[in-house]
Amino acid sequence: MQLRYNFRVYPEPAQRHALARAFGCARVVFNDGLRARQEAHAAGLSYVKDTDLQKQVVTAAKRTDERAWLGEVSSVVLVQSLRDLHTAYRNFFNSVTGKRKGPKIAPPRFKSKRDSRQSIRLTANGFSLRDNGRLYVAKVGDLRVRWSRRLPAVPTSVTVTMDAAGRYWASFVVDTDPDFFPETAAETGIDLGLSAFAVLSDGQKIASPRLLRRAERKLKRLQKDLSRKAKGSKNRAKARIKVARQHARVADRRRDWHHKESTKIVRENQAVYVEDLAVSGLARTRLARSVHDAGWSAFVGMLEYKAARHGRYFSRIGRFEPTSQVCSACGIKDGPKPLSVREWTCQECGTVHDRDINAARNILAAGRADRLNACGAKVRRAPVPAPRREAGSPQKGQTAQVGIPVL
């Protein structure tokens, strides 16, 4: 499976200038390719092939006076930018034709230099890891990386990113084998909520950290300072960086908390079942801020790929299952209840239920039922892709080196 390892990078001033040039060239090539295909479609011409597009917006463009500066950056950066355009078009076509499941994908859009995130992608012939722990990027130089752990294998590609807070990151993609946890007999159903972030079927409740709510006072003050600055001034740019850094700090804390809790759940349970929530719909209600602060989608995604990596079973049950209406003791449907009702008594068997614990137990029962077929045999677990998968460079003739020593 493919995994992504993210590390902080600290480029020097000259290297930041070179990275800014690479970001701009990659963005221009992407926009030129998108414009060429849109113009061909408007003229009634056939779809421009990938190879023809690369010759037009990269090879031929370098010979012109308007795009001669494209030769100042590595050609790997330009080619990978076009590959991102190809991937965006394929996802759009597969979504239109029904080959891609899930919500509809919009056609690719033009990139802007004012986007909050700028990035370049390089395959194995555009970067290398030095013996002193530095990351060499073609036509940029040796970047100082803050290594927090060892890479489990030789990376196939790297993405250098600058976020809205002005921080630089290097994201390595490696091919690694699954790391199975010891088998256990425990299984759990998880009911996600706002009062308690997650309630497990065994009665355990995980309190929500409410990281955004705790940072609201400081964010409010920084946002007020930003609104008072004149547009286009240097002081406004400095104030915008302060707001972005505070939001990044909240996002980092939330991600770290999600990783710790999801790893703990996957390690302790052989099978994990969750409810397929309509997060995009809930994010349009009056609870939008609390929903975004909880980060349910990111947490469930971590559970999914960690279960696949560590040999656990993961499943989602239907979002229309009446988990809060059915008694987990006798199975009688007691009817819908408003959110203000946190405890209720079954009219059939008299069992007193905690609303969230009862829902988690029903999720566990529904997940087990979906896992077993009509004959009682276990259904084969479908392979789950790793998060943010991307194609890397082929490693023909190279053996994976486990535990690359880094500083």
C-alpha positions as CSV (number, residue, x, y, z in Angstrom):
1,M,0.0,0.0,0.0
2,Q,1.0,3.6,-0.5
3,L,1.5,5.9,2.5
4,R,2.3,9.5,2.8
5,Y,4.7,11.0,5.3
6,N,4.7,14.7,5.9
7,F,7.7,16.7,7.3
8,R,8.4,20.4,7.9
9,V,10.9,22.0,5.6
10,Y,12.9,25.2,6.3
11,P,14.3,26.6,3.0
12,E,16.8,29.5,3.0
13,P,15.8,32.9,1.4
14,A,17.4,31.9,-2.0
15,Q,15.6,28.6,-1.9
16,R,12.3,30.2,-1.0
17,H,12.8,32.4,-4.1
18,A,13.5,29.3,-6.2
19,L,10.4,27.5,-4.8
20,A,8.3,30.5,-5.6
21,R,9.5,30.4,-9.2
22,A,8.7,26.7,-9.4
23,F,5.2,27.2,-7.9
24,G,4.5,29.9,-10.5
25,C,5.8,27.8,-13.5
26,A,3.8,24.8,-12.4
27,R,0.7,27.0,-12.1
28,V,1.2,28.6,-15.5
29,V,1.7,25.2,-17.3
30,F,-1.5,23.9,-15.6
31,N,-3.5,26.9,-16.7
32,D,-2.1,26.8,-20.2
33,G,-3.0,23.2,-20.6
34,L,-6.5,23.8,-19.2
35,R,-7.0,26.8,-21.6
36,A,-5.8,24.8,-24.6
37,R,-8.3,22.0,-23.9
38,Q,-11.2,24.5,-23.3
39,E,-10.4,26.3,-26.5
40,A,-10.3,23.0,-28.4
41,H,-13.7,22.0,-26.9
42,A,-15.2,25.4,-27.8
43,A,-14.0,25.1,-31.4
44,G,-15.5,21.6,-31.7
45,L,-12.2,19.8,-32.0
46,S,-11.4,16.5,-30.5
47,Y,-9.9,16.1,-27.0
48,V,-6.3,17.1,-26.9
49,K,-4.2,14.0,-26.0
50,D,-1.8,14.1,-23.1
51,T,1.4,13.8,-25.2
52,D,0.3,16.5,-27.7
53,L,-0.6,18.8,-24.8
54,Q,2.8,18.4,-23.2
55,K,4.5,19.2,-26.5
56,Q,2.4,22.3,-26.9
57,V,2.5,23.9,-23.4
58,V,6.0,22.7,-22.3
59,T,8.3,21.8,-25.1
60,A,7.2,24.3,-27.7
61,A,6.5,27.0,-25.1
62,K,10.1,27.0,-23.8
63,R,11.2,28.1,-27.3
64,T,9.0,31.2,-27.3
65,D,9.9,34.6,-25.7
66,E,6.8,34.7,-23.6
67,R,7.5,31.3,-21.9
68,A,11.3,31.1,-22.1
69,W,11.5,31.4,-18.3
70,L,9.9,27.9,-18.0
71,G,13.4,26.5,-18.5
72,E,14.6,28.0,-15.2
73,V,12.8,25.2,-13.3
74,S,13.1,21.4,-13.5
75,S,11.1,19.8,-16.3
76,V,9.8,17.2,-13.8
77,V,7.8,20.0,-12.1
78,L,6.1,21.0,-15.3
79,V,5.4,17.4,-16.4
80,Q,3.9,16.5,-13.0
81,S,1.7,19.7,-13.2
82,L,0.2,18.4,-16.5
83,R,-0.3,15.0,-14.9
84,D,-2.4,16.7,-12.2
85,L,-4.5,18.2,-15.0
86,H,-4.9,14.8,-16.6
87,T,-6.0,13.3,-13.3
88,A,-8.5,16.1,-12.8
89,Y,-10.1,15.6,-16.2
90,R,-10.3,11.8,-15.8
91,N,-12.0,12.2,-12.4
92,F,-14.5,14.6,-14.0
93,F,-15.2,12.3,-16.9
94,N,-15.6,9.3,-14.6
95,S,-17.9,11.2,-12.4
96,V,-20.1,12.3,-15.4
97,T,-20.3,8.8,-16.8
98,G,-21.0,7.2,-13.5
99,K,-17.7,5.2,-13.2
100,R,-16.7,7.2,-10.1
101,K,-19.0,6.8,-7.1
102,G,-19.9,9.5,-4.6
103,P,-20.6,13.2,-5.2
104,K,-20.2,14.7,-8.6
105,I,-16.8,16.1,-9.5
106,A,-16.6,19.5,-11.1
107,P,-14.3,20.2,-14.1
108,P,-10.8,21.5,-13.3
109,R,-10.5,25.3,-12.7
110,F,-7.7,27.7,-13.3
111,K,-5.2,28.1,-10.5
112,S,-4.4,31.5,-9.0
113,K,-1.2,32.9,-7.4
114,R,-3.5,34.0,-4.5
115,D,-4.5,30.5,-3.7
116,S,-3.8,29.6,0.0
117,R,-1.9,26.5,-1.0
118,Q,1.0,26.4,-3.6
119,S,2.7,23.1,-4.4
120,I,5.0,21.2,-6.8
121,R,5.4,17.5,-7.3
122,L,8.5,15.6,-8.2
123,T,9.2,12.0,-9.0
124,A,12.4,10.1,-8.2
125,N,14.5,11.7,-11.0
126,G,13.7,15.2,-9.6
127,F,14.8,14.8,-5.9
128,S,17.0,12.7,-3.7
129,L,17.8,12.3,0.0
130,R,21.3,13.3,1.0
131,D,23.4,11.4,3.6
132,N,23.4,14.4,5.9
133,G,19.6,14.3,6.0
134,R,18.9,17.1,3.6
135,L,16.4,16.9,0.7
136,Y,17.8,17.8,-2.7
137,V,15.2,19.3,-5.1
138,A,16.3,19.9,-8.7
139,K,17.2,23.6,-9.4
140,V,16.3,24.5,-5.8
141,G,19.1,23.0,-3.7
142,D,19.4,21.1,-0.5
143,L,16.5,21.8,1.8
144,R,16.7,21.4,5.6
145,V,14.1,18.9,6.8
146,R,12.9,18.4,10.3
147,W,12.7,14.6,10.5
148,S,10.3,13.3,13.2
149,R,10.6,9.6,12.2
150,R,12.2,7.3,9.8
151,L,10.9,6.6,6.3
152,P,9.8,2.9,6.1
153,A,11.0,2.6,2.5
154,V,12.4,4.5,-0.4
155,P,10.1,7.3,-1.4
156,T,8.7,7.3,-4.9
157,S,7.7,10.9,-5.1
158,V,7.6,14.1,-3.0
159,T,5.3,17.1,-2.9
160,V,6.7,20.4,-1.7
161,T,3.9,22.6,-0.4
162,M,3.6,26.1,1.0
163,D,0.4,26.6,3.1
164,A,-1.5,29.8,3.9
165,A,0.6,30.4,7.0
166,G,3.8,30.5,5.0
167,R,5.1,27.1,6.2
168,Y,6.8,24.7,3.9
169,W,6.2,20.9,3.9
170,A,7.7,17.9,2.1
171,S,5.3,15.0,1.7
172,F,6.9,11.7,0.7
173,V,4.9,8.8,-0.8
174,V,6.3,5.4,-0.1
175,D,5.3,1.8,-0.9
176,T,5.2,-0.2,2.2
177,D,3.8,-3.6,3.4
178,P,0.8,-3.8,5.8
179,D,1.7,-3.8,9.5
180,F,-0.8,-6.2,11.1
181,F,-1.7,-5.8,14.8
182,P,-2.2,-8.9,17.0
183,E,-5.7,-10.2,16.5
184,T,-8.3,-9.5,19.2
185,A,-11.9,-10.6,19.8
186,A,-13.2,-7.1,20.5
187,E,-15.5,-5.3,18.1
188,T,-17.0,-1.9,18.4
189,G,-19.6,0.4,16.9
190,I,-19.1,4.1,17.0
191,D,-21.8,6.8,17.2
192,L,-20.3,10.2,16.3
193,G,-21.9,13.3,17.9
194,L,-21.3,16.9,19.2
195,S,-21.9,16.7,22.9
196,A,-19.5,13.7,23.0
197,F,-17.2,13.3,20.0
198,A,-17.6,9.5,19.8
199,V,-19.6,7.0,21.9
200,L,-18.5,3.3,21.7
201,S,-20.8,0.4,22.0
202,D,-19.1,-0.7,25.2
203,G,-20.3,2.5,26.9
204,Q,-17.1,4.5,26.6
205,K,-17.5,8.2,25.7
206,I,-14.8,10.2,24.1
207,A,-15.2,13.9,24.9
208,S,-14.9,16.4,22.1
209,P,-11.8,18.7,22.4
210,R,-13.6,21.7,20.9
211,L,-10.3,23.1,19.6
212,L,-11.9,25.8,17.4
213,R,-14.2,26.9,20.2
214,R,-11.3,27.3,22.6
215,A,-9.4,29.4,20.1
216,E,-12.4,31.6,19.1
217,R,-11.4,34.5,21.4
218,K,-8.0,34.9,19.9
219,L,-9.2,34.3,16.3
220,K,-11.9,37.0,16.8
221,R,-9.2,39.5,17.9
222,L,-6.9,38.7,15.0
223,Q,-9.7,38.8,12.5
224,K,-10.8,42.2,13.8
225,D,-7.2,43.5,13.4
226,L,-7.2,42.2,9.9
227,S,-10.4,43.9,8.9
228,R,-9.0,47.3,10.1
229,K,-6.0,47.1,7.8
230,A,-6.1,48.9,4.4
231,K,-6.4,46.5,1.5
232,G,-3.2,45.9,-0.4
233,S,-1.0,47.2,2.4
234,K,1.9,45.3,4.0
235,N,0.3,45.5,7.4
236,R,-2.8,43.7,6.0
237,A,-0.5,41.0,4.6
238,K,1.1,40.6,8.1
239,A,-2.3,40.4,9.8
240,R,-3.5,37.8,7.3
241,I,-0.4,35.6,8.1
242,K,-1.3,35.8,11.8
243,V,-4.8,34.7,11.2
244,A,-3.7,31.8,9.0
245,R,-1.1,30.7,11.5
246,Q,-3.8,30.5,14.2
247,H,-6.1,28.5,12.0
248,A,-3.2,26.2,11.1
249,R,-2.4,25.7,14.8
250,V,-6.0,24.6,15.5
251,A,-6.0,22.3,12.5
252,D,-2.7,20.7,13.5
253,R,-4.0,20.1,17.1
254,R,-7.2,18.6,15.7
255,R,-5.3,16.3,13.3
256,D,-3.0,15.1,16.1
257,W,-5.9,14.3,18.3
258,H,-7.7,12.4,15.6
259,H,-4.6,10.3,14.9
260,K,-4.2,9.4,18.6
261,E,-7.8,8.4,19.1
262,S,-8.2,6.5,15.8
263,T,-5.0,4.5,16.4
264,K,-6.2,3.6,19.8
265,I,-9.6,2.4,18.5
266,V,-8.0,0.4,15.7
267,R,-5.5,-1.2,18.0
268,E,-8.0,-2.4,20.6
269,N,-10.7,-3.7,18.2
270,Q,-10.7,-6.3,15.4
271,A,-13.7,-4.8,13.7
272,V,-14.9,-1.1,13.6
273,Y,-18.3,0.0,12.4
274,V,-19.4,3.6,12.0
275,E,-22.5,5.3,10.6
276,D,-22.3,7.0,7.2
277,L,-23.1,10.5,8.1
278,A,-24.2,13.2,5.7
279,V,-21.5,15.7,6.9
280,S,-21.9,18.0,3.9
281,G,-25.6,18.4,4.7
282,L,-25.1,18.9,8.5
283,A,-22.4,21.6,7.6
284,R,-25.2,23.7,6.1
285,T,-27.2,23.9,9.3
286,R,-27.0,26.1,12.3
287,L,-24.6,23.6,13.8
288,A,-22.1,24.1,11.0
289,R,-19.3,25.5,13.1
290,S,-19.5,22.6,15.6
291,V,-19.6,20.1,12.8
292,H,-16.5,21.5,11.2
293,D,-14.8,21.7,14.5
294,A,-15.4,18.0,15.2
295,G,-13.9,16.9,11.8
296,W,-15.9,13.6,11.5
297,S,-14.9,13.0,7.9
298,A,-11.2,13.2,8.6
299,F,-11.5,10.9,11.7
300,V,-13.5,8.3,9.8
301,G,-11.0,8.4,6.9
302,M,-8.2,7.7,9.4
303,L,-10.1,4.8,10.8
304,E,-10.6,3.4,7.3
305,Y,-7.0,3.5,6.1
306,K,-5.5,2.4,9.5
307,A,-7.9,-0.6,9.6
308,A,-6.7,-1.6,6.1
309,R,-3.0,-1.1,7.1
310,H,-3.2,-3.0,10.4
311,G,-5.4,-5.9,9.3
312,R,-8.7,-4.8,10.9
313,Y,-12.2,-4.9,9.4
314,F,-13.9,-1.5,8.8
315,S,-17.4,-0.9,7.6
316,R,-20.0,1.9,7.3
317,I,-23.7,1.2,7.8
318,G,-26.4,3.1,6.0
319,R,-27.1,6.6,7.1
320,F,-30.9,5.9,7.1
321,E,-30.6,3.1,9.7
322,P,-32.9,4.1,12.7
323,T,-30.1,3.6,15.3
324,S,-31.7,6.1,17.7
325,Q,-35.2,4.7,17.4
326,V,-34.6,1.0,17.9
327,C,-34.2,-0.6,21.3
328,S,-30.8,-2.5,21.4
329,A,-32.2,-4.9,24.0
330,C,-35.4,-6.2,22.3
331,G,-35.2,-4.7,18.8
332,I,-38.5,-2.9,18.9
333,K,-38.7,0.4,17.0
334,D,-39.8,3.0,19.5
335,G,-40.2,5.9,17.1
336,P,-38.3,9.1,16.4
337,K,-37.2,11.4,19.3
338,P,-35.9,15.0,19.3
339,L,-32.3,15.7,20.1
340,S,-33.2,17.1,23.5
341,V,-34.1,13.5,24.6
342,R,-30.8,12.0,25.8
343,E,-32.4,9.1,27.8
344,W,-35.5,7.1,27.0
345,T,-37.3,4.0,28.3
346,C,-38.4,1.2,25.9
347,Q,-42.2,0.8,26.0
348,E,-41.9,-2.9,25.2
349,C,-39.2,-4.2,27.6
350,G,-38.8,-1.3,30.0
351,T,-35.0,-0.9,29.4
352,V,-33.7,2.5,30.1
353,H,-31.3,3.6,27.3
354,D,-28.7,6.3,27.0
355,R,-29.4,7.7,23.5
356,D,-25.8,7.6,22.3
357,I,-24.8,4.3,23.8
358,N,-28.0,2.7,22.4
359,A,-27.2,4.1,18.9
360,A,-23.6,2.7,19.1
361,R,-24.9,-0.7,20.0
362,N,-27.3,-0.7,17.1
363,I,-24.5,0.4,14.8
364,L,-22.4,-2.6,16.0
365,A,-25.4,-5.0,15.4
366,A,-26.0,-3.6,11.9
367,G,-22.4,-3.8,11.1
368,R,-22.2,-7.4,12.1
369,A,-25.3,-8.2,10.1
370,D,-23.8,-6.6,7.0
371,R,-20.5,-8.5,7.5
372,L,-22.2,-11.9,7.5
373,N,-24.0,-13.2,4.4
374,A,-27.2,-15.3,4.4
375,C,-25.3,-18.5,5.1
376,G,-23.4,-17.1,8.0
377,A,-20.0,-17.0,6.3
378,K,-17.9,-13.9,6.5
379,V,-17.9,-11.6,3.5
380,R,-14.4,-11.0,2.1
381,R,-13.1,-7.6,3.2
382,A,-12.7,-5.2,0.3
383,P,-9.3,-3.5,0.0
384,V,-9.2,0.0,1.2
385,P,-6.8,2.5,-0.4
386,A,-4.4,4.5,1.6
387,P,-5.2,8.2,2.1
388,R,-4.4,10.7,-0.7
389,R,-2.9,8.1,-3.0
390,E,-0.8,9.2,-5.9
391,A,1.3,7.6,-8.6
392,G,5.0,7.7,-8.0
393,S,8.1,6.9,-10.0
394,P,8.6,3.2,-11.0
395,Q,11.3,1.6,-8.8
396,K,12.6,-1.0,-11.3
397,G,15.7,-2.7,-10.3
398,Q,15.7,-1.0,-6.8
399,T,15.1,-2.8,-3.6
400,A,13.2,-1.2,-0.8
401,Q,15.4,0.0,2.0
402,V,13.6,-0.3,5.3
403,G,14.4,2.3,7.9
404,I,16.2,5.0,6.0
405,P,18.6,6.7,8.5
406,V,17.8,10.4,8.6
407,L,18.8,13.3,11.0
